[in-house]
Amino acid sequence: MSKNSETILIVDDEKEIADLLEVYLKNENYQVRKFYRPKEALECVEHEPISLAILDIMMPEMDGFVLCNKIRQKYLFPIIMLTAKGEDIDKIQGLTLGADDYITKPFNPLEVVARVKTQLRRYKQYNTNQAIQEAPEEYDSKGLYICPDSHKCTLNGETLSLTPFEFNILWYLCKNHGRVVSAEELFENIWGEKFFESNNNTVMAHIARLREKMNEPPRKPKYIKTVWGVGYTID
């Protein structure tokens, strides 16, 4: 069987865990780049094409949150975070920094492989969806411009660097401007899965990250507004 063209980056200072994930992913014919030190992993990202990254949170020298943030400054590939704590605050922080998923240790390696496949499938699907737009559509109001056909988004003339999920959330709100969109509707349309109450944190984290990138004042946002108990809207 030929090797998969997709390359998975694994970063975990616990050698046993990194080695275990490498074995399972290679069994699925993925190419793997494995590092026990975050700085070496960051150098790899800058010189090799990476399809998806699996980052441990608790690492010396540079924790997974910092590494995730550095990667997101330039790259849009999916990121899965590994956390030993299983605390919601860690999950929300990771999602806010641009992570796409999280897995709590201890975990079943087969679950990690399944999550990897899911994230890669979504990433390809969104890129394909953007490429086959039937006609150019855009939103241009109050200094905010977004166009899925060109995958361009600017605010007051400055380009916004958005992850695929952030871009799709913002576009969904913009194309439904003037209407309140519930967290459930957002999640099911953007993530393509059935909504559960716990998924609300995922939506909130991505909205928070979007507002931060747009320099929105938390209490009086100009663009993405919260209608408490109902959802989000862009006028």
ChimeraX attribute file (.defattr): number of C-alpha atoms within 10 A of each C-alpha:
attribute: neighborCount
match mode: 1-to-1
recipient: residues
	/A:1	5
	/A:2	6
	/A:3	12
	/A:4	11
	/A:5	10
	/A:6	14
	/A:7	19
	/A:8	23
	/A:9	22
	/A:10	24
	/A:11	29
	/A:12	26
	/A:13	18
	/A:14	14
	/A:15	12
	/A:16	10
	/A:17	17
	/A:18	19
	/A:19	15
	/A:20	11
	/A:21	21
	/A:22	21
	/A:23	14
	/A:24	15
	/A:25	19
	/A:26	14
	/A:27	12
	/A:28	14
	/A:29	16
	/A:30	19
	/A:31	19
	/A:32	19
	/A:33	17
	/A:34	21
	/A:35	21
	/A:36	18
	/A:37	17
	/A:38	23
	/A:39	13
	/A:40	12
	/A:41	20
	/A:42	17
	/A:43	10
	/A:44	16
	/A:45	17
	/A:46	12
	/A:47	8
	/A:48	10
	/A:49	14
	/A:50	20
	/A:51	21
	/A:52	22
	/A:53	25
	/A:54	26
	/A:55	28
	/A:56	29
	/A:57	24
	/A:58	17
	/A:59	18
	/A:60	12
	/A:61	9
	/A:62	13
	/A:63	16
	/A:64	22
	/A:65	23
	/A:66	15
	/A:67	20
	/A:68	25
	/A:69	16
	/A:70	13
	/A:71	19
	/A:72	19
	/A:73	13
	/A:74	13
	/A:75	17
	/A:76	19
	/A:77	20
	/A:78	24
	/A:79	26
	/A:80	24
	/A:81	23
	/A:82	26
	/A:83	21
	/A:84	14
	/A:85	14
	/A:86	14
	/A:87	10
	/A:88	11
	/A:89	11
	/A:90	18
	/A:91	22
	/A:92	20
	/A:93	14
	/A:94	27
	/A:95	26
	/A:96	22
	/A:97	21
	/A:98	28
	/A:99	28
	/A:100	19
	/A:101	18
	/A:102	23
	/A:103	19
	/A:104	15
	/A:105	13
	/A:106	12
	/A:107	13
	/A:108	11
	/A:109	16
	/A:110	12
	/A:111	11
	/A:112	19
	/A:113	15
	/A:114	10
	/A:115	16
	/A:116	21
	/A:117	14
	/A:118	11
	/A:119	20
	/A:120	16
	/A:121	11
	/A:122	17
	/A:123	19
	/A:124	12
	/A:125	12
	/A:126	15
	/A:127	12
	/A:128	11
	/A:129	13
	/A:130	16
	/A:131	13
	/A:132	11
	/A:133	12
	/A:134	9
	/A:135	8
	/A:136	10
	/A:137	13
	/A:138	18
	/A:139	15
	/A:140	13
	/A:141	13
	/A:142	11
	/A:143	11
	/A:144	17
	/A:145	20
	/A:146	23
	/A:147	18
	/A:148	20
	/A:149	16
	/A:150	13
	/A:151	16
	/A:152	15
	/A:153	22
	/A:154	16
	/A:155	17
	/A:156	12
	/A:157	10
	/A:158	11
	/A:159	12
	/A:160	18
	/A:161	19
	/A:162	22
	/A:163	21
	/A:164	20
	/A:165	22
	/A:166	18
	/A:167	19
	/A:168	20
	/A:169	20
	/A:170	21
	/A:171	21
	/A:172	18
	/A:173	20
	/A:174	24
	/A:175	14
	/A:176	14
	/A:177	16
	/A:178	12
	/A:179	14
	/A:180	17
	/A:181	19
	/A:182	17
	/A:183	21
	/A:184	19
	/A:185	15
	/A:186	20
	/A:187	19
	/A:188	14
	/A:189	15
	/A:190	18
	/A:191	17
	/A:192	11
	/A:193	11
	/A:194	11
	/A:195	16
	/A:196	10
	/A:197	9
	/A:198	9
	/A:199	15
	/A:200	15
	/A:201	16
	/A:202	20
	/A:203	24
	/A:204	15
	/A:205	20
	/A:206	23
	/A:207	20
	/A:208	19
	/A:209	19
	/A:210	24
	/A:211	18
	/A:212	13
	/A:213	13
	/A:214	19
	/A:215	12
	/A:216	16
	/A:217	11
	/A:218	11
	/A:219	8
	/A:220	10
	/A:221	13
	/A:222	15
	/A:223	20
	/A:224	21
	/A:225	19
	/A:226	18
	/A:227	12
	/A:228	7
	/A:229	8
	/A:230	12
	/A:231	16
	/A:232	20
	/A:233	20
	/A:234	19
	/A:235	15
